[in-house]
Amino acid sequence: MLAPVVPFVQFCGNCAPITSILLYAAPFPTLMSIGAANHPQSLGSDGKQRSSILSLPLLPYSSMTVNATLWTLYGLLISSKPIYLCNSVGILMGLFYVATFVHKSGGLASSSSSKYLPVTSSALPKPLTILSRTDLPSTFSSQITVSLLLLTSGLLAFRLHNKTLIGVLANLICGVMFLSPLSSLFSIIKKKSCPRGSIPLPFTLVQGLNCFLWTVYGKIGLKDVTVWGPNFFGLWCALAQAAVKFRYEGREPGLGKP
């Protein structure tokens, strides 16, 4: 049951789903502007060459879909509309991104493009057929298996009303998504140089705001560490990215001078 909350906490609970949907919508412009695999150098409306879809990985979109599914199930189990409504939107957007990616890639999965196409179960309607293919690298099968295990475990836990297991799975995916940019941060700090545009400030700020809102609402409103824990971690990750951007962007490698 939702504990009595102060107006600010309720405000955070009302705004958090909005910022979550904004984050889910963030990949839309990039994915729509990218060229198809069979037209890797097609021109955009501005006359400039567009990158091929093969220059993007599928994993963020499939991970988004799995993550949104798990949080939707968790939100349903704890009867939290702010959680399950916004993540339901995330499921639809994630599936749209995956379908768009697969359509633009032409369903390619050759060895030459394998590093760009980490296909997961959320991308394909017949995972058993895909698993039987011999042209897929072993890493594909591993990612398919992991995605299947996560989704199956989540659905089974939902049927058993086991919110703890779903929460652990959702936190696991969240943690991986928050940790993924940190490897590049360590490289930037080591070189003391951050290429301009490598850390998108608007996205980083929205991510930080989203994590802050969920942290406040989860800690004080829901009193649920499963909600506020990963978002508190994500908040610090966003702050770290912003700090590195302001400290090193535009500086010469190794010198730390503008």
C-alpha positions in Angstrom: 0.0 0.0 0.0 1.3 3.5 -0.8 2.3 5.3 2.4 1.1 8.8 3.0 3.4 11.1 1.0 4.2 14.8 1.2 3.2 16.9 -1.9 6.8 16.9 -3.2 7.0 13.1 -3.2 3.7 12.8 -4.9 4.9 15.4 -7.5 8.0 13.1 -8.1 5.7 10.1 -8.5 3.6 12.0 -11.1 6.6 13.3 -13.0 8.7 10.1 -13.0 6.6 8.3 -15.6 6.8 11.3 -17.9 10.6 11.4 -17.8 10.7 7.6 -18.2 8.7 7.9 -21.4 11.0 10.6 -22.6 13.9 8.3 -22.2 12.1 5.5 -24.0 11.5 8.0 -26.9 15.1 9.1 -27.0 16.3 6.6 -29.6 13.5 7.4 -32.0 15.2 10.2 -34.0 18.4 8.3 -34.4 16.8 5.1 -35.5 14.5 6.9 -38.0 17.3 8.9 -39.5 19.6 6.0 -40.1 19.9 4.3 -43.5 18.9 0.8 -44.3 21.5 -2.0 -44.6 21.1 -2.3 -48.4 21.5 1.5 -48.7 24.4 2.2 -46.3 25.2 5.6 -47.8 21.7 6.9 -48.6 21.0 10.6 -48.3 18.9 12.2 -45.7 16.5 15.1 -46.2 19.3 17.5 -45.6 21.3 16.1 -48.4 23.9 14.6 -46.1 24.9 10.9 -46.2 23.2 8.8 -43.6 25.0 6.0 -41.7 24.0 2.5 -42.2 21.7 0.6 -39.8 24.7 -1.7 -39.4 26.6 1.0 -37.5 24.1 0.6 -34.6 23.8 -2.3 -32.2 20.4 -4.0 -31.7 21.2 -4.9 -28.0 20.1 -1.5 -26.5 16.6 -1.9 -28.1 16.1 -5.5 -27.1 17.4 -4.8 -23.6 15.0 -1.9 -23.3 12.1 -4.2 -24.2 13.1 -6.9 -21.7 13.7 -4.2 -19.0 10.3 -2.5 -19.6 8.6 -5.9 -19.5 10.1 -6.8 -16.2 9.2 -3.5 -14.6 5.7 -3.7 -16.0 5.2 -7.1 -14.3 6.7 -5.7 -11.1 4.5 -2.7 -11.2 1.4 -4.9 -11.6 2.4 -7.1 -8.7 2.8 -4.1 -6.3 -0.2 -2.3 -7.9 1.8 0.8 -8.8 0.3 2.6 -11.8 3.2 5.0 -12.2 5.5 2.0 -12.7 3.4 -0.3 -14.9 1.8 2.4 -17.1 5.0 4.1 -18.3 6.8 0.8 -18.7 3.9 -0.6 -20.8 4.6 2.3 -23.1 8.3 1.2 -23.0 7.4 -2.3 -24.1 5.5 -0.9 -27.2 8.3 1.5 -28.1 11.0 -1.2 -27.6 9.2 -3.6 -29.8 8.8 -0.8 -32.4 12.5 -0.1 -32.3 13.4 -3.8 -32.6 11.0 -4.3 -35.5 12.3 -1.1 -37.2 15.9 -2.3 -36.7 15.3 -5.8 -38.1 13.3 -4.3 -41.0 16.0 -1.8 -42.0 18.8 -4.4 -41.5 16.9 -6.8 -43.9 17.1 -9.5 -41.3 20.8 -9.8 -41.9 22.8 -11.9 -39.6 25.9 -12.8 -41.6 29.3 -13.1 -40.0 30.4 -9.9 -41.5 27.7 -7.9 -39.7 27.5 -10.1 -36.5 29.1 -7.5 -34.3 26.3 -5.1 -35.1 23.4 -7.6 -34.8 23.3 -9.1 -31.3 19.8 -10.5 -31.9 17.7 -11.5 -28.9 14.4 -13.3 -28.4 12.5 -10.0 -28.3 13.6 -9.3 -31.9 12.3 -12.4 -33.5 8.9 -14.1 -33.3 10.3 -17.6 -33.8 13.4 -18.0 -31.5 13.5 -21.8 -31.9 13.9 -21.4 -35.6 16.7 -18.8 -35.1 18.4 -21.1 -32.6 18.5 -23.8 -35.2 20.4 -21.7 -37.7 24.1 -22.5 -38.2 25.1 -19.1 -39.6 24.6 -17.3 -36.3 27.7 -16.8 -34.2 27.7 -18.4 -30.8 27.3 -15.0 -29.1 23.9 -14.7 -30.8 22.7 -17.9 -29.4 24.0 -16.9 -25.9 22.1 -13.6 -26.1 18.9 -15.3 -27.3 19.2 -17.8 -24.5 19.7 -15.1 -21.8 16.8 -13.1 -23.1 14.5 -16.1 -23.2 15.6 -17.1 -19.6 15.0 -13.5 -18.3 11.5 -13.2 -19.9 10.5 -16.8 -19.0 11.7 -16.3 -15.4 9.9 -13.0 -15.2 6.6 -14.4 -16.5 6.9 -17.4 -14.2 7.6 -15.3 -11.2 4.6 -13.1 -12.1 2.3 -16.1 -12.3 3.6 -17.2 -8.9 3.3 -13.6 -7.5 7.0 -13.6 -6.7 7.8 -9.9 -6.8 11.3 -10.5 -5.3 12.5 -12.5 -8.3 11.1 -10.1 -10.8 12.7 -7.2 -8.9 16.1 -8.9 -8.9 15.9 -9.5 -12.7 14.7 -5.9 -13.3 17.5 -4.6 -11.2 20.0 -6.8 -13.0 19.1 -5.4 -16.4 18.9 -1.8 -15.0 22.4 -2.2 -13.5 23.9 -3.4 -16.8 22.3 -0.6 -18.7 23.6 2.0 -16.2 27.1 0.5 -16.1 27.5 0.2 -19.9 28.7 3.9 -20.4 31.1 3.7 -17.5 33.8 1.8 -19.5 34.1 4.8 -21.9 34.2 7.2 -18.9 37.3 5.5 -17.5 38.9 5.7 -21.0 38.1 9.5 -21.1 39.5 10.1 -17.7 42.7 8.2 -18.5 43.1 10.2 -21.7 41.9 13.4 -20.0 40.0 14.2 -23.2 36.3 13.8 -24.2 35.4 14.1 -27.9 32.6 16.6 -28.4 29.2 15.0 -28.6 30.4 11.6 -27.2 28.3 12.3 -24.0 24.9 13.8 -25.0 24.1 16.3 -22.3 20.3 16.5 -22.8 20.0 12.7 -22.5 22.3 12.6 -19.5 20.3 15.3 -17.7 17.0 13.7 -18.4 18.4 10.3 -17.2 19.6 12.0 -14.0 16.3 13.7 -13.4 14.4 10.5 -14.1 16.5 8.6 -11.6 16.2 11.3 -9.0 12.4 11.3 -9.3 12.2 7.5 -9.0 14.6 7.5 -6.1 12.6 10.0 -4.1 9.3 8.4 -4.9 10.6 4.9 -4.4 12.4 5.7 -1.1 9.8 7.9 0.6 6.5 7.1 -1.2 6.8 3.4 -2.0 9.4 2.6 0.6 10.7 0.0 -1.9 14.4 -0.6 -2.3 13.8 -2.5 -5.5 12.6 0.8 -7.0 14.8 3.4 -5.5 18.0 1.3 -5.3 18.8 1.0 -9.0 17.7 4.5 -9.6 19.9 5.9 -6.9 22.8 4.1 -8.6 21.7 5.4 -12.0 21.6 9.0 -10.6 25.2 8.8 -9.6 26.1 7.3 -13.0 24.4 10.3 -14.7 26.2 12.7 -12.5 29.5 11.0 -13.2 28.9 11.4 -17.0 28.0 15.0 -16.7 31.1 15.7 -14.5 33.4 14.0 -17.0 31.8 15.9 -19.9 32.3 19.3 -18.3 35.8 18.5 -17.1 37.3 16.9 -20.2 35.2 17.8 -23.3 37.2 19.6 -25.9 40.6 19.1 -24.2 43.6 17.7 -25.9 44.4 14.0 -25.1 46.9 13.5 -22.3 47.3 17.2 -21.6 43.9 18.1 -20.1 44.2 21.5 -21.7 41.5 23.1 -23.9 
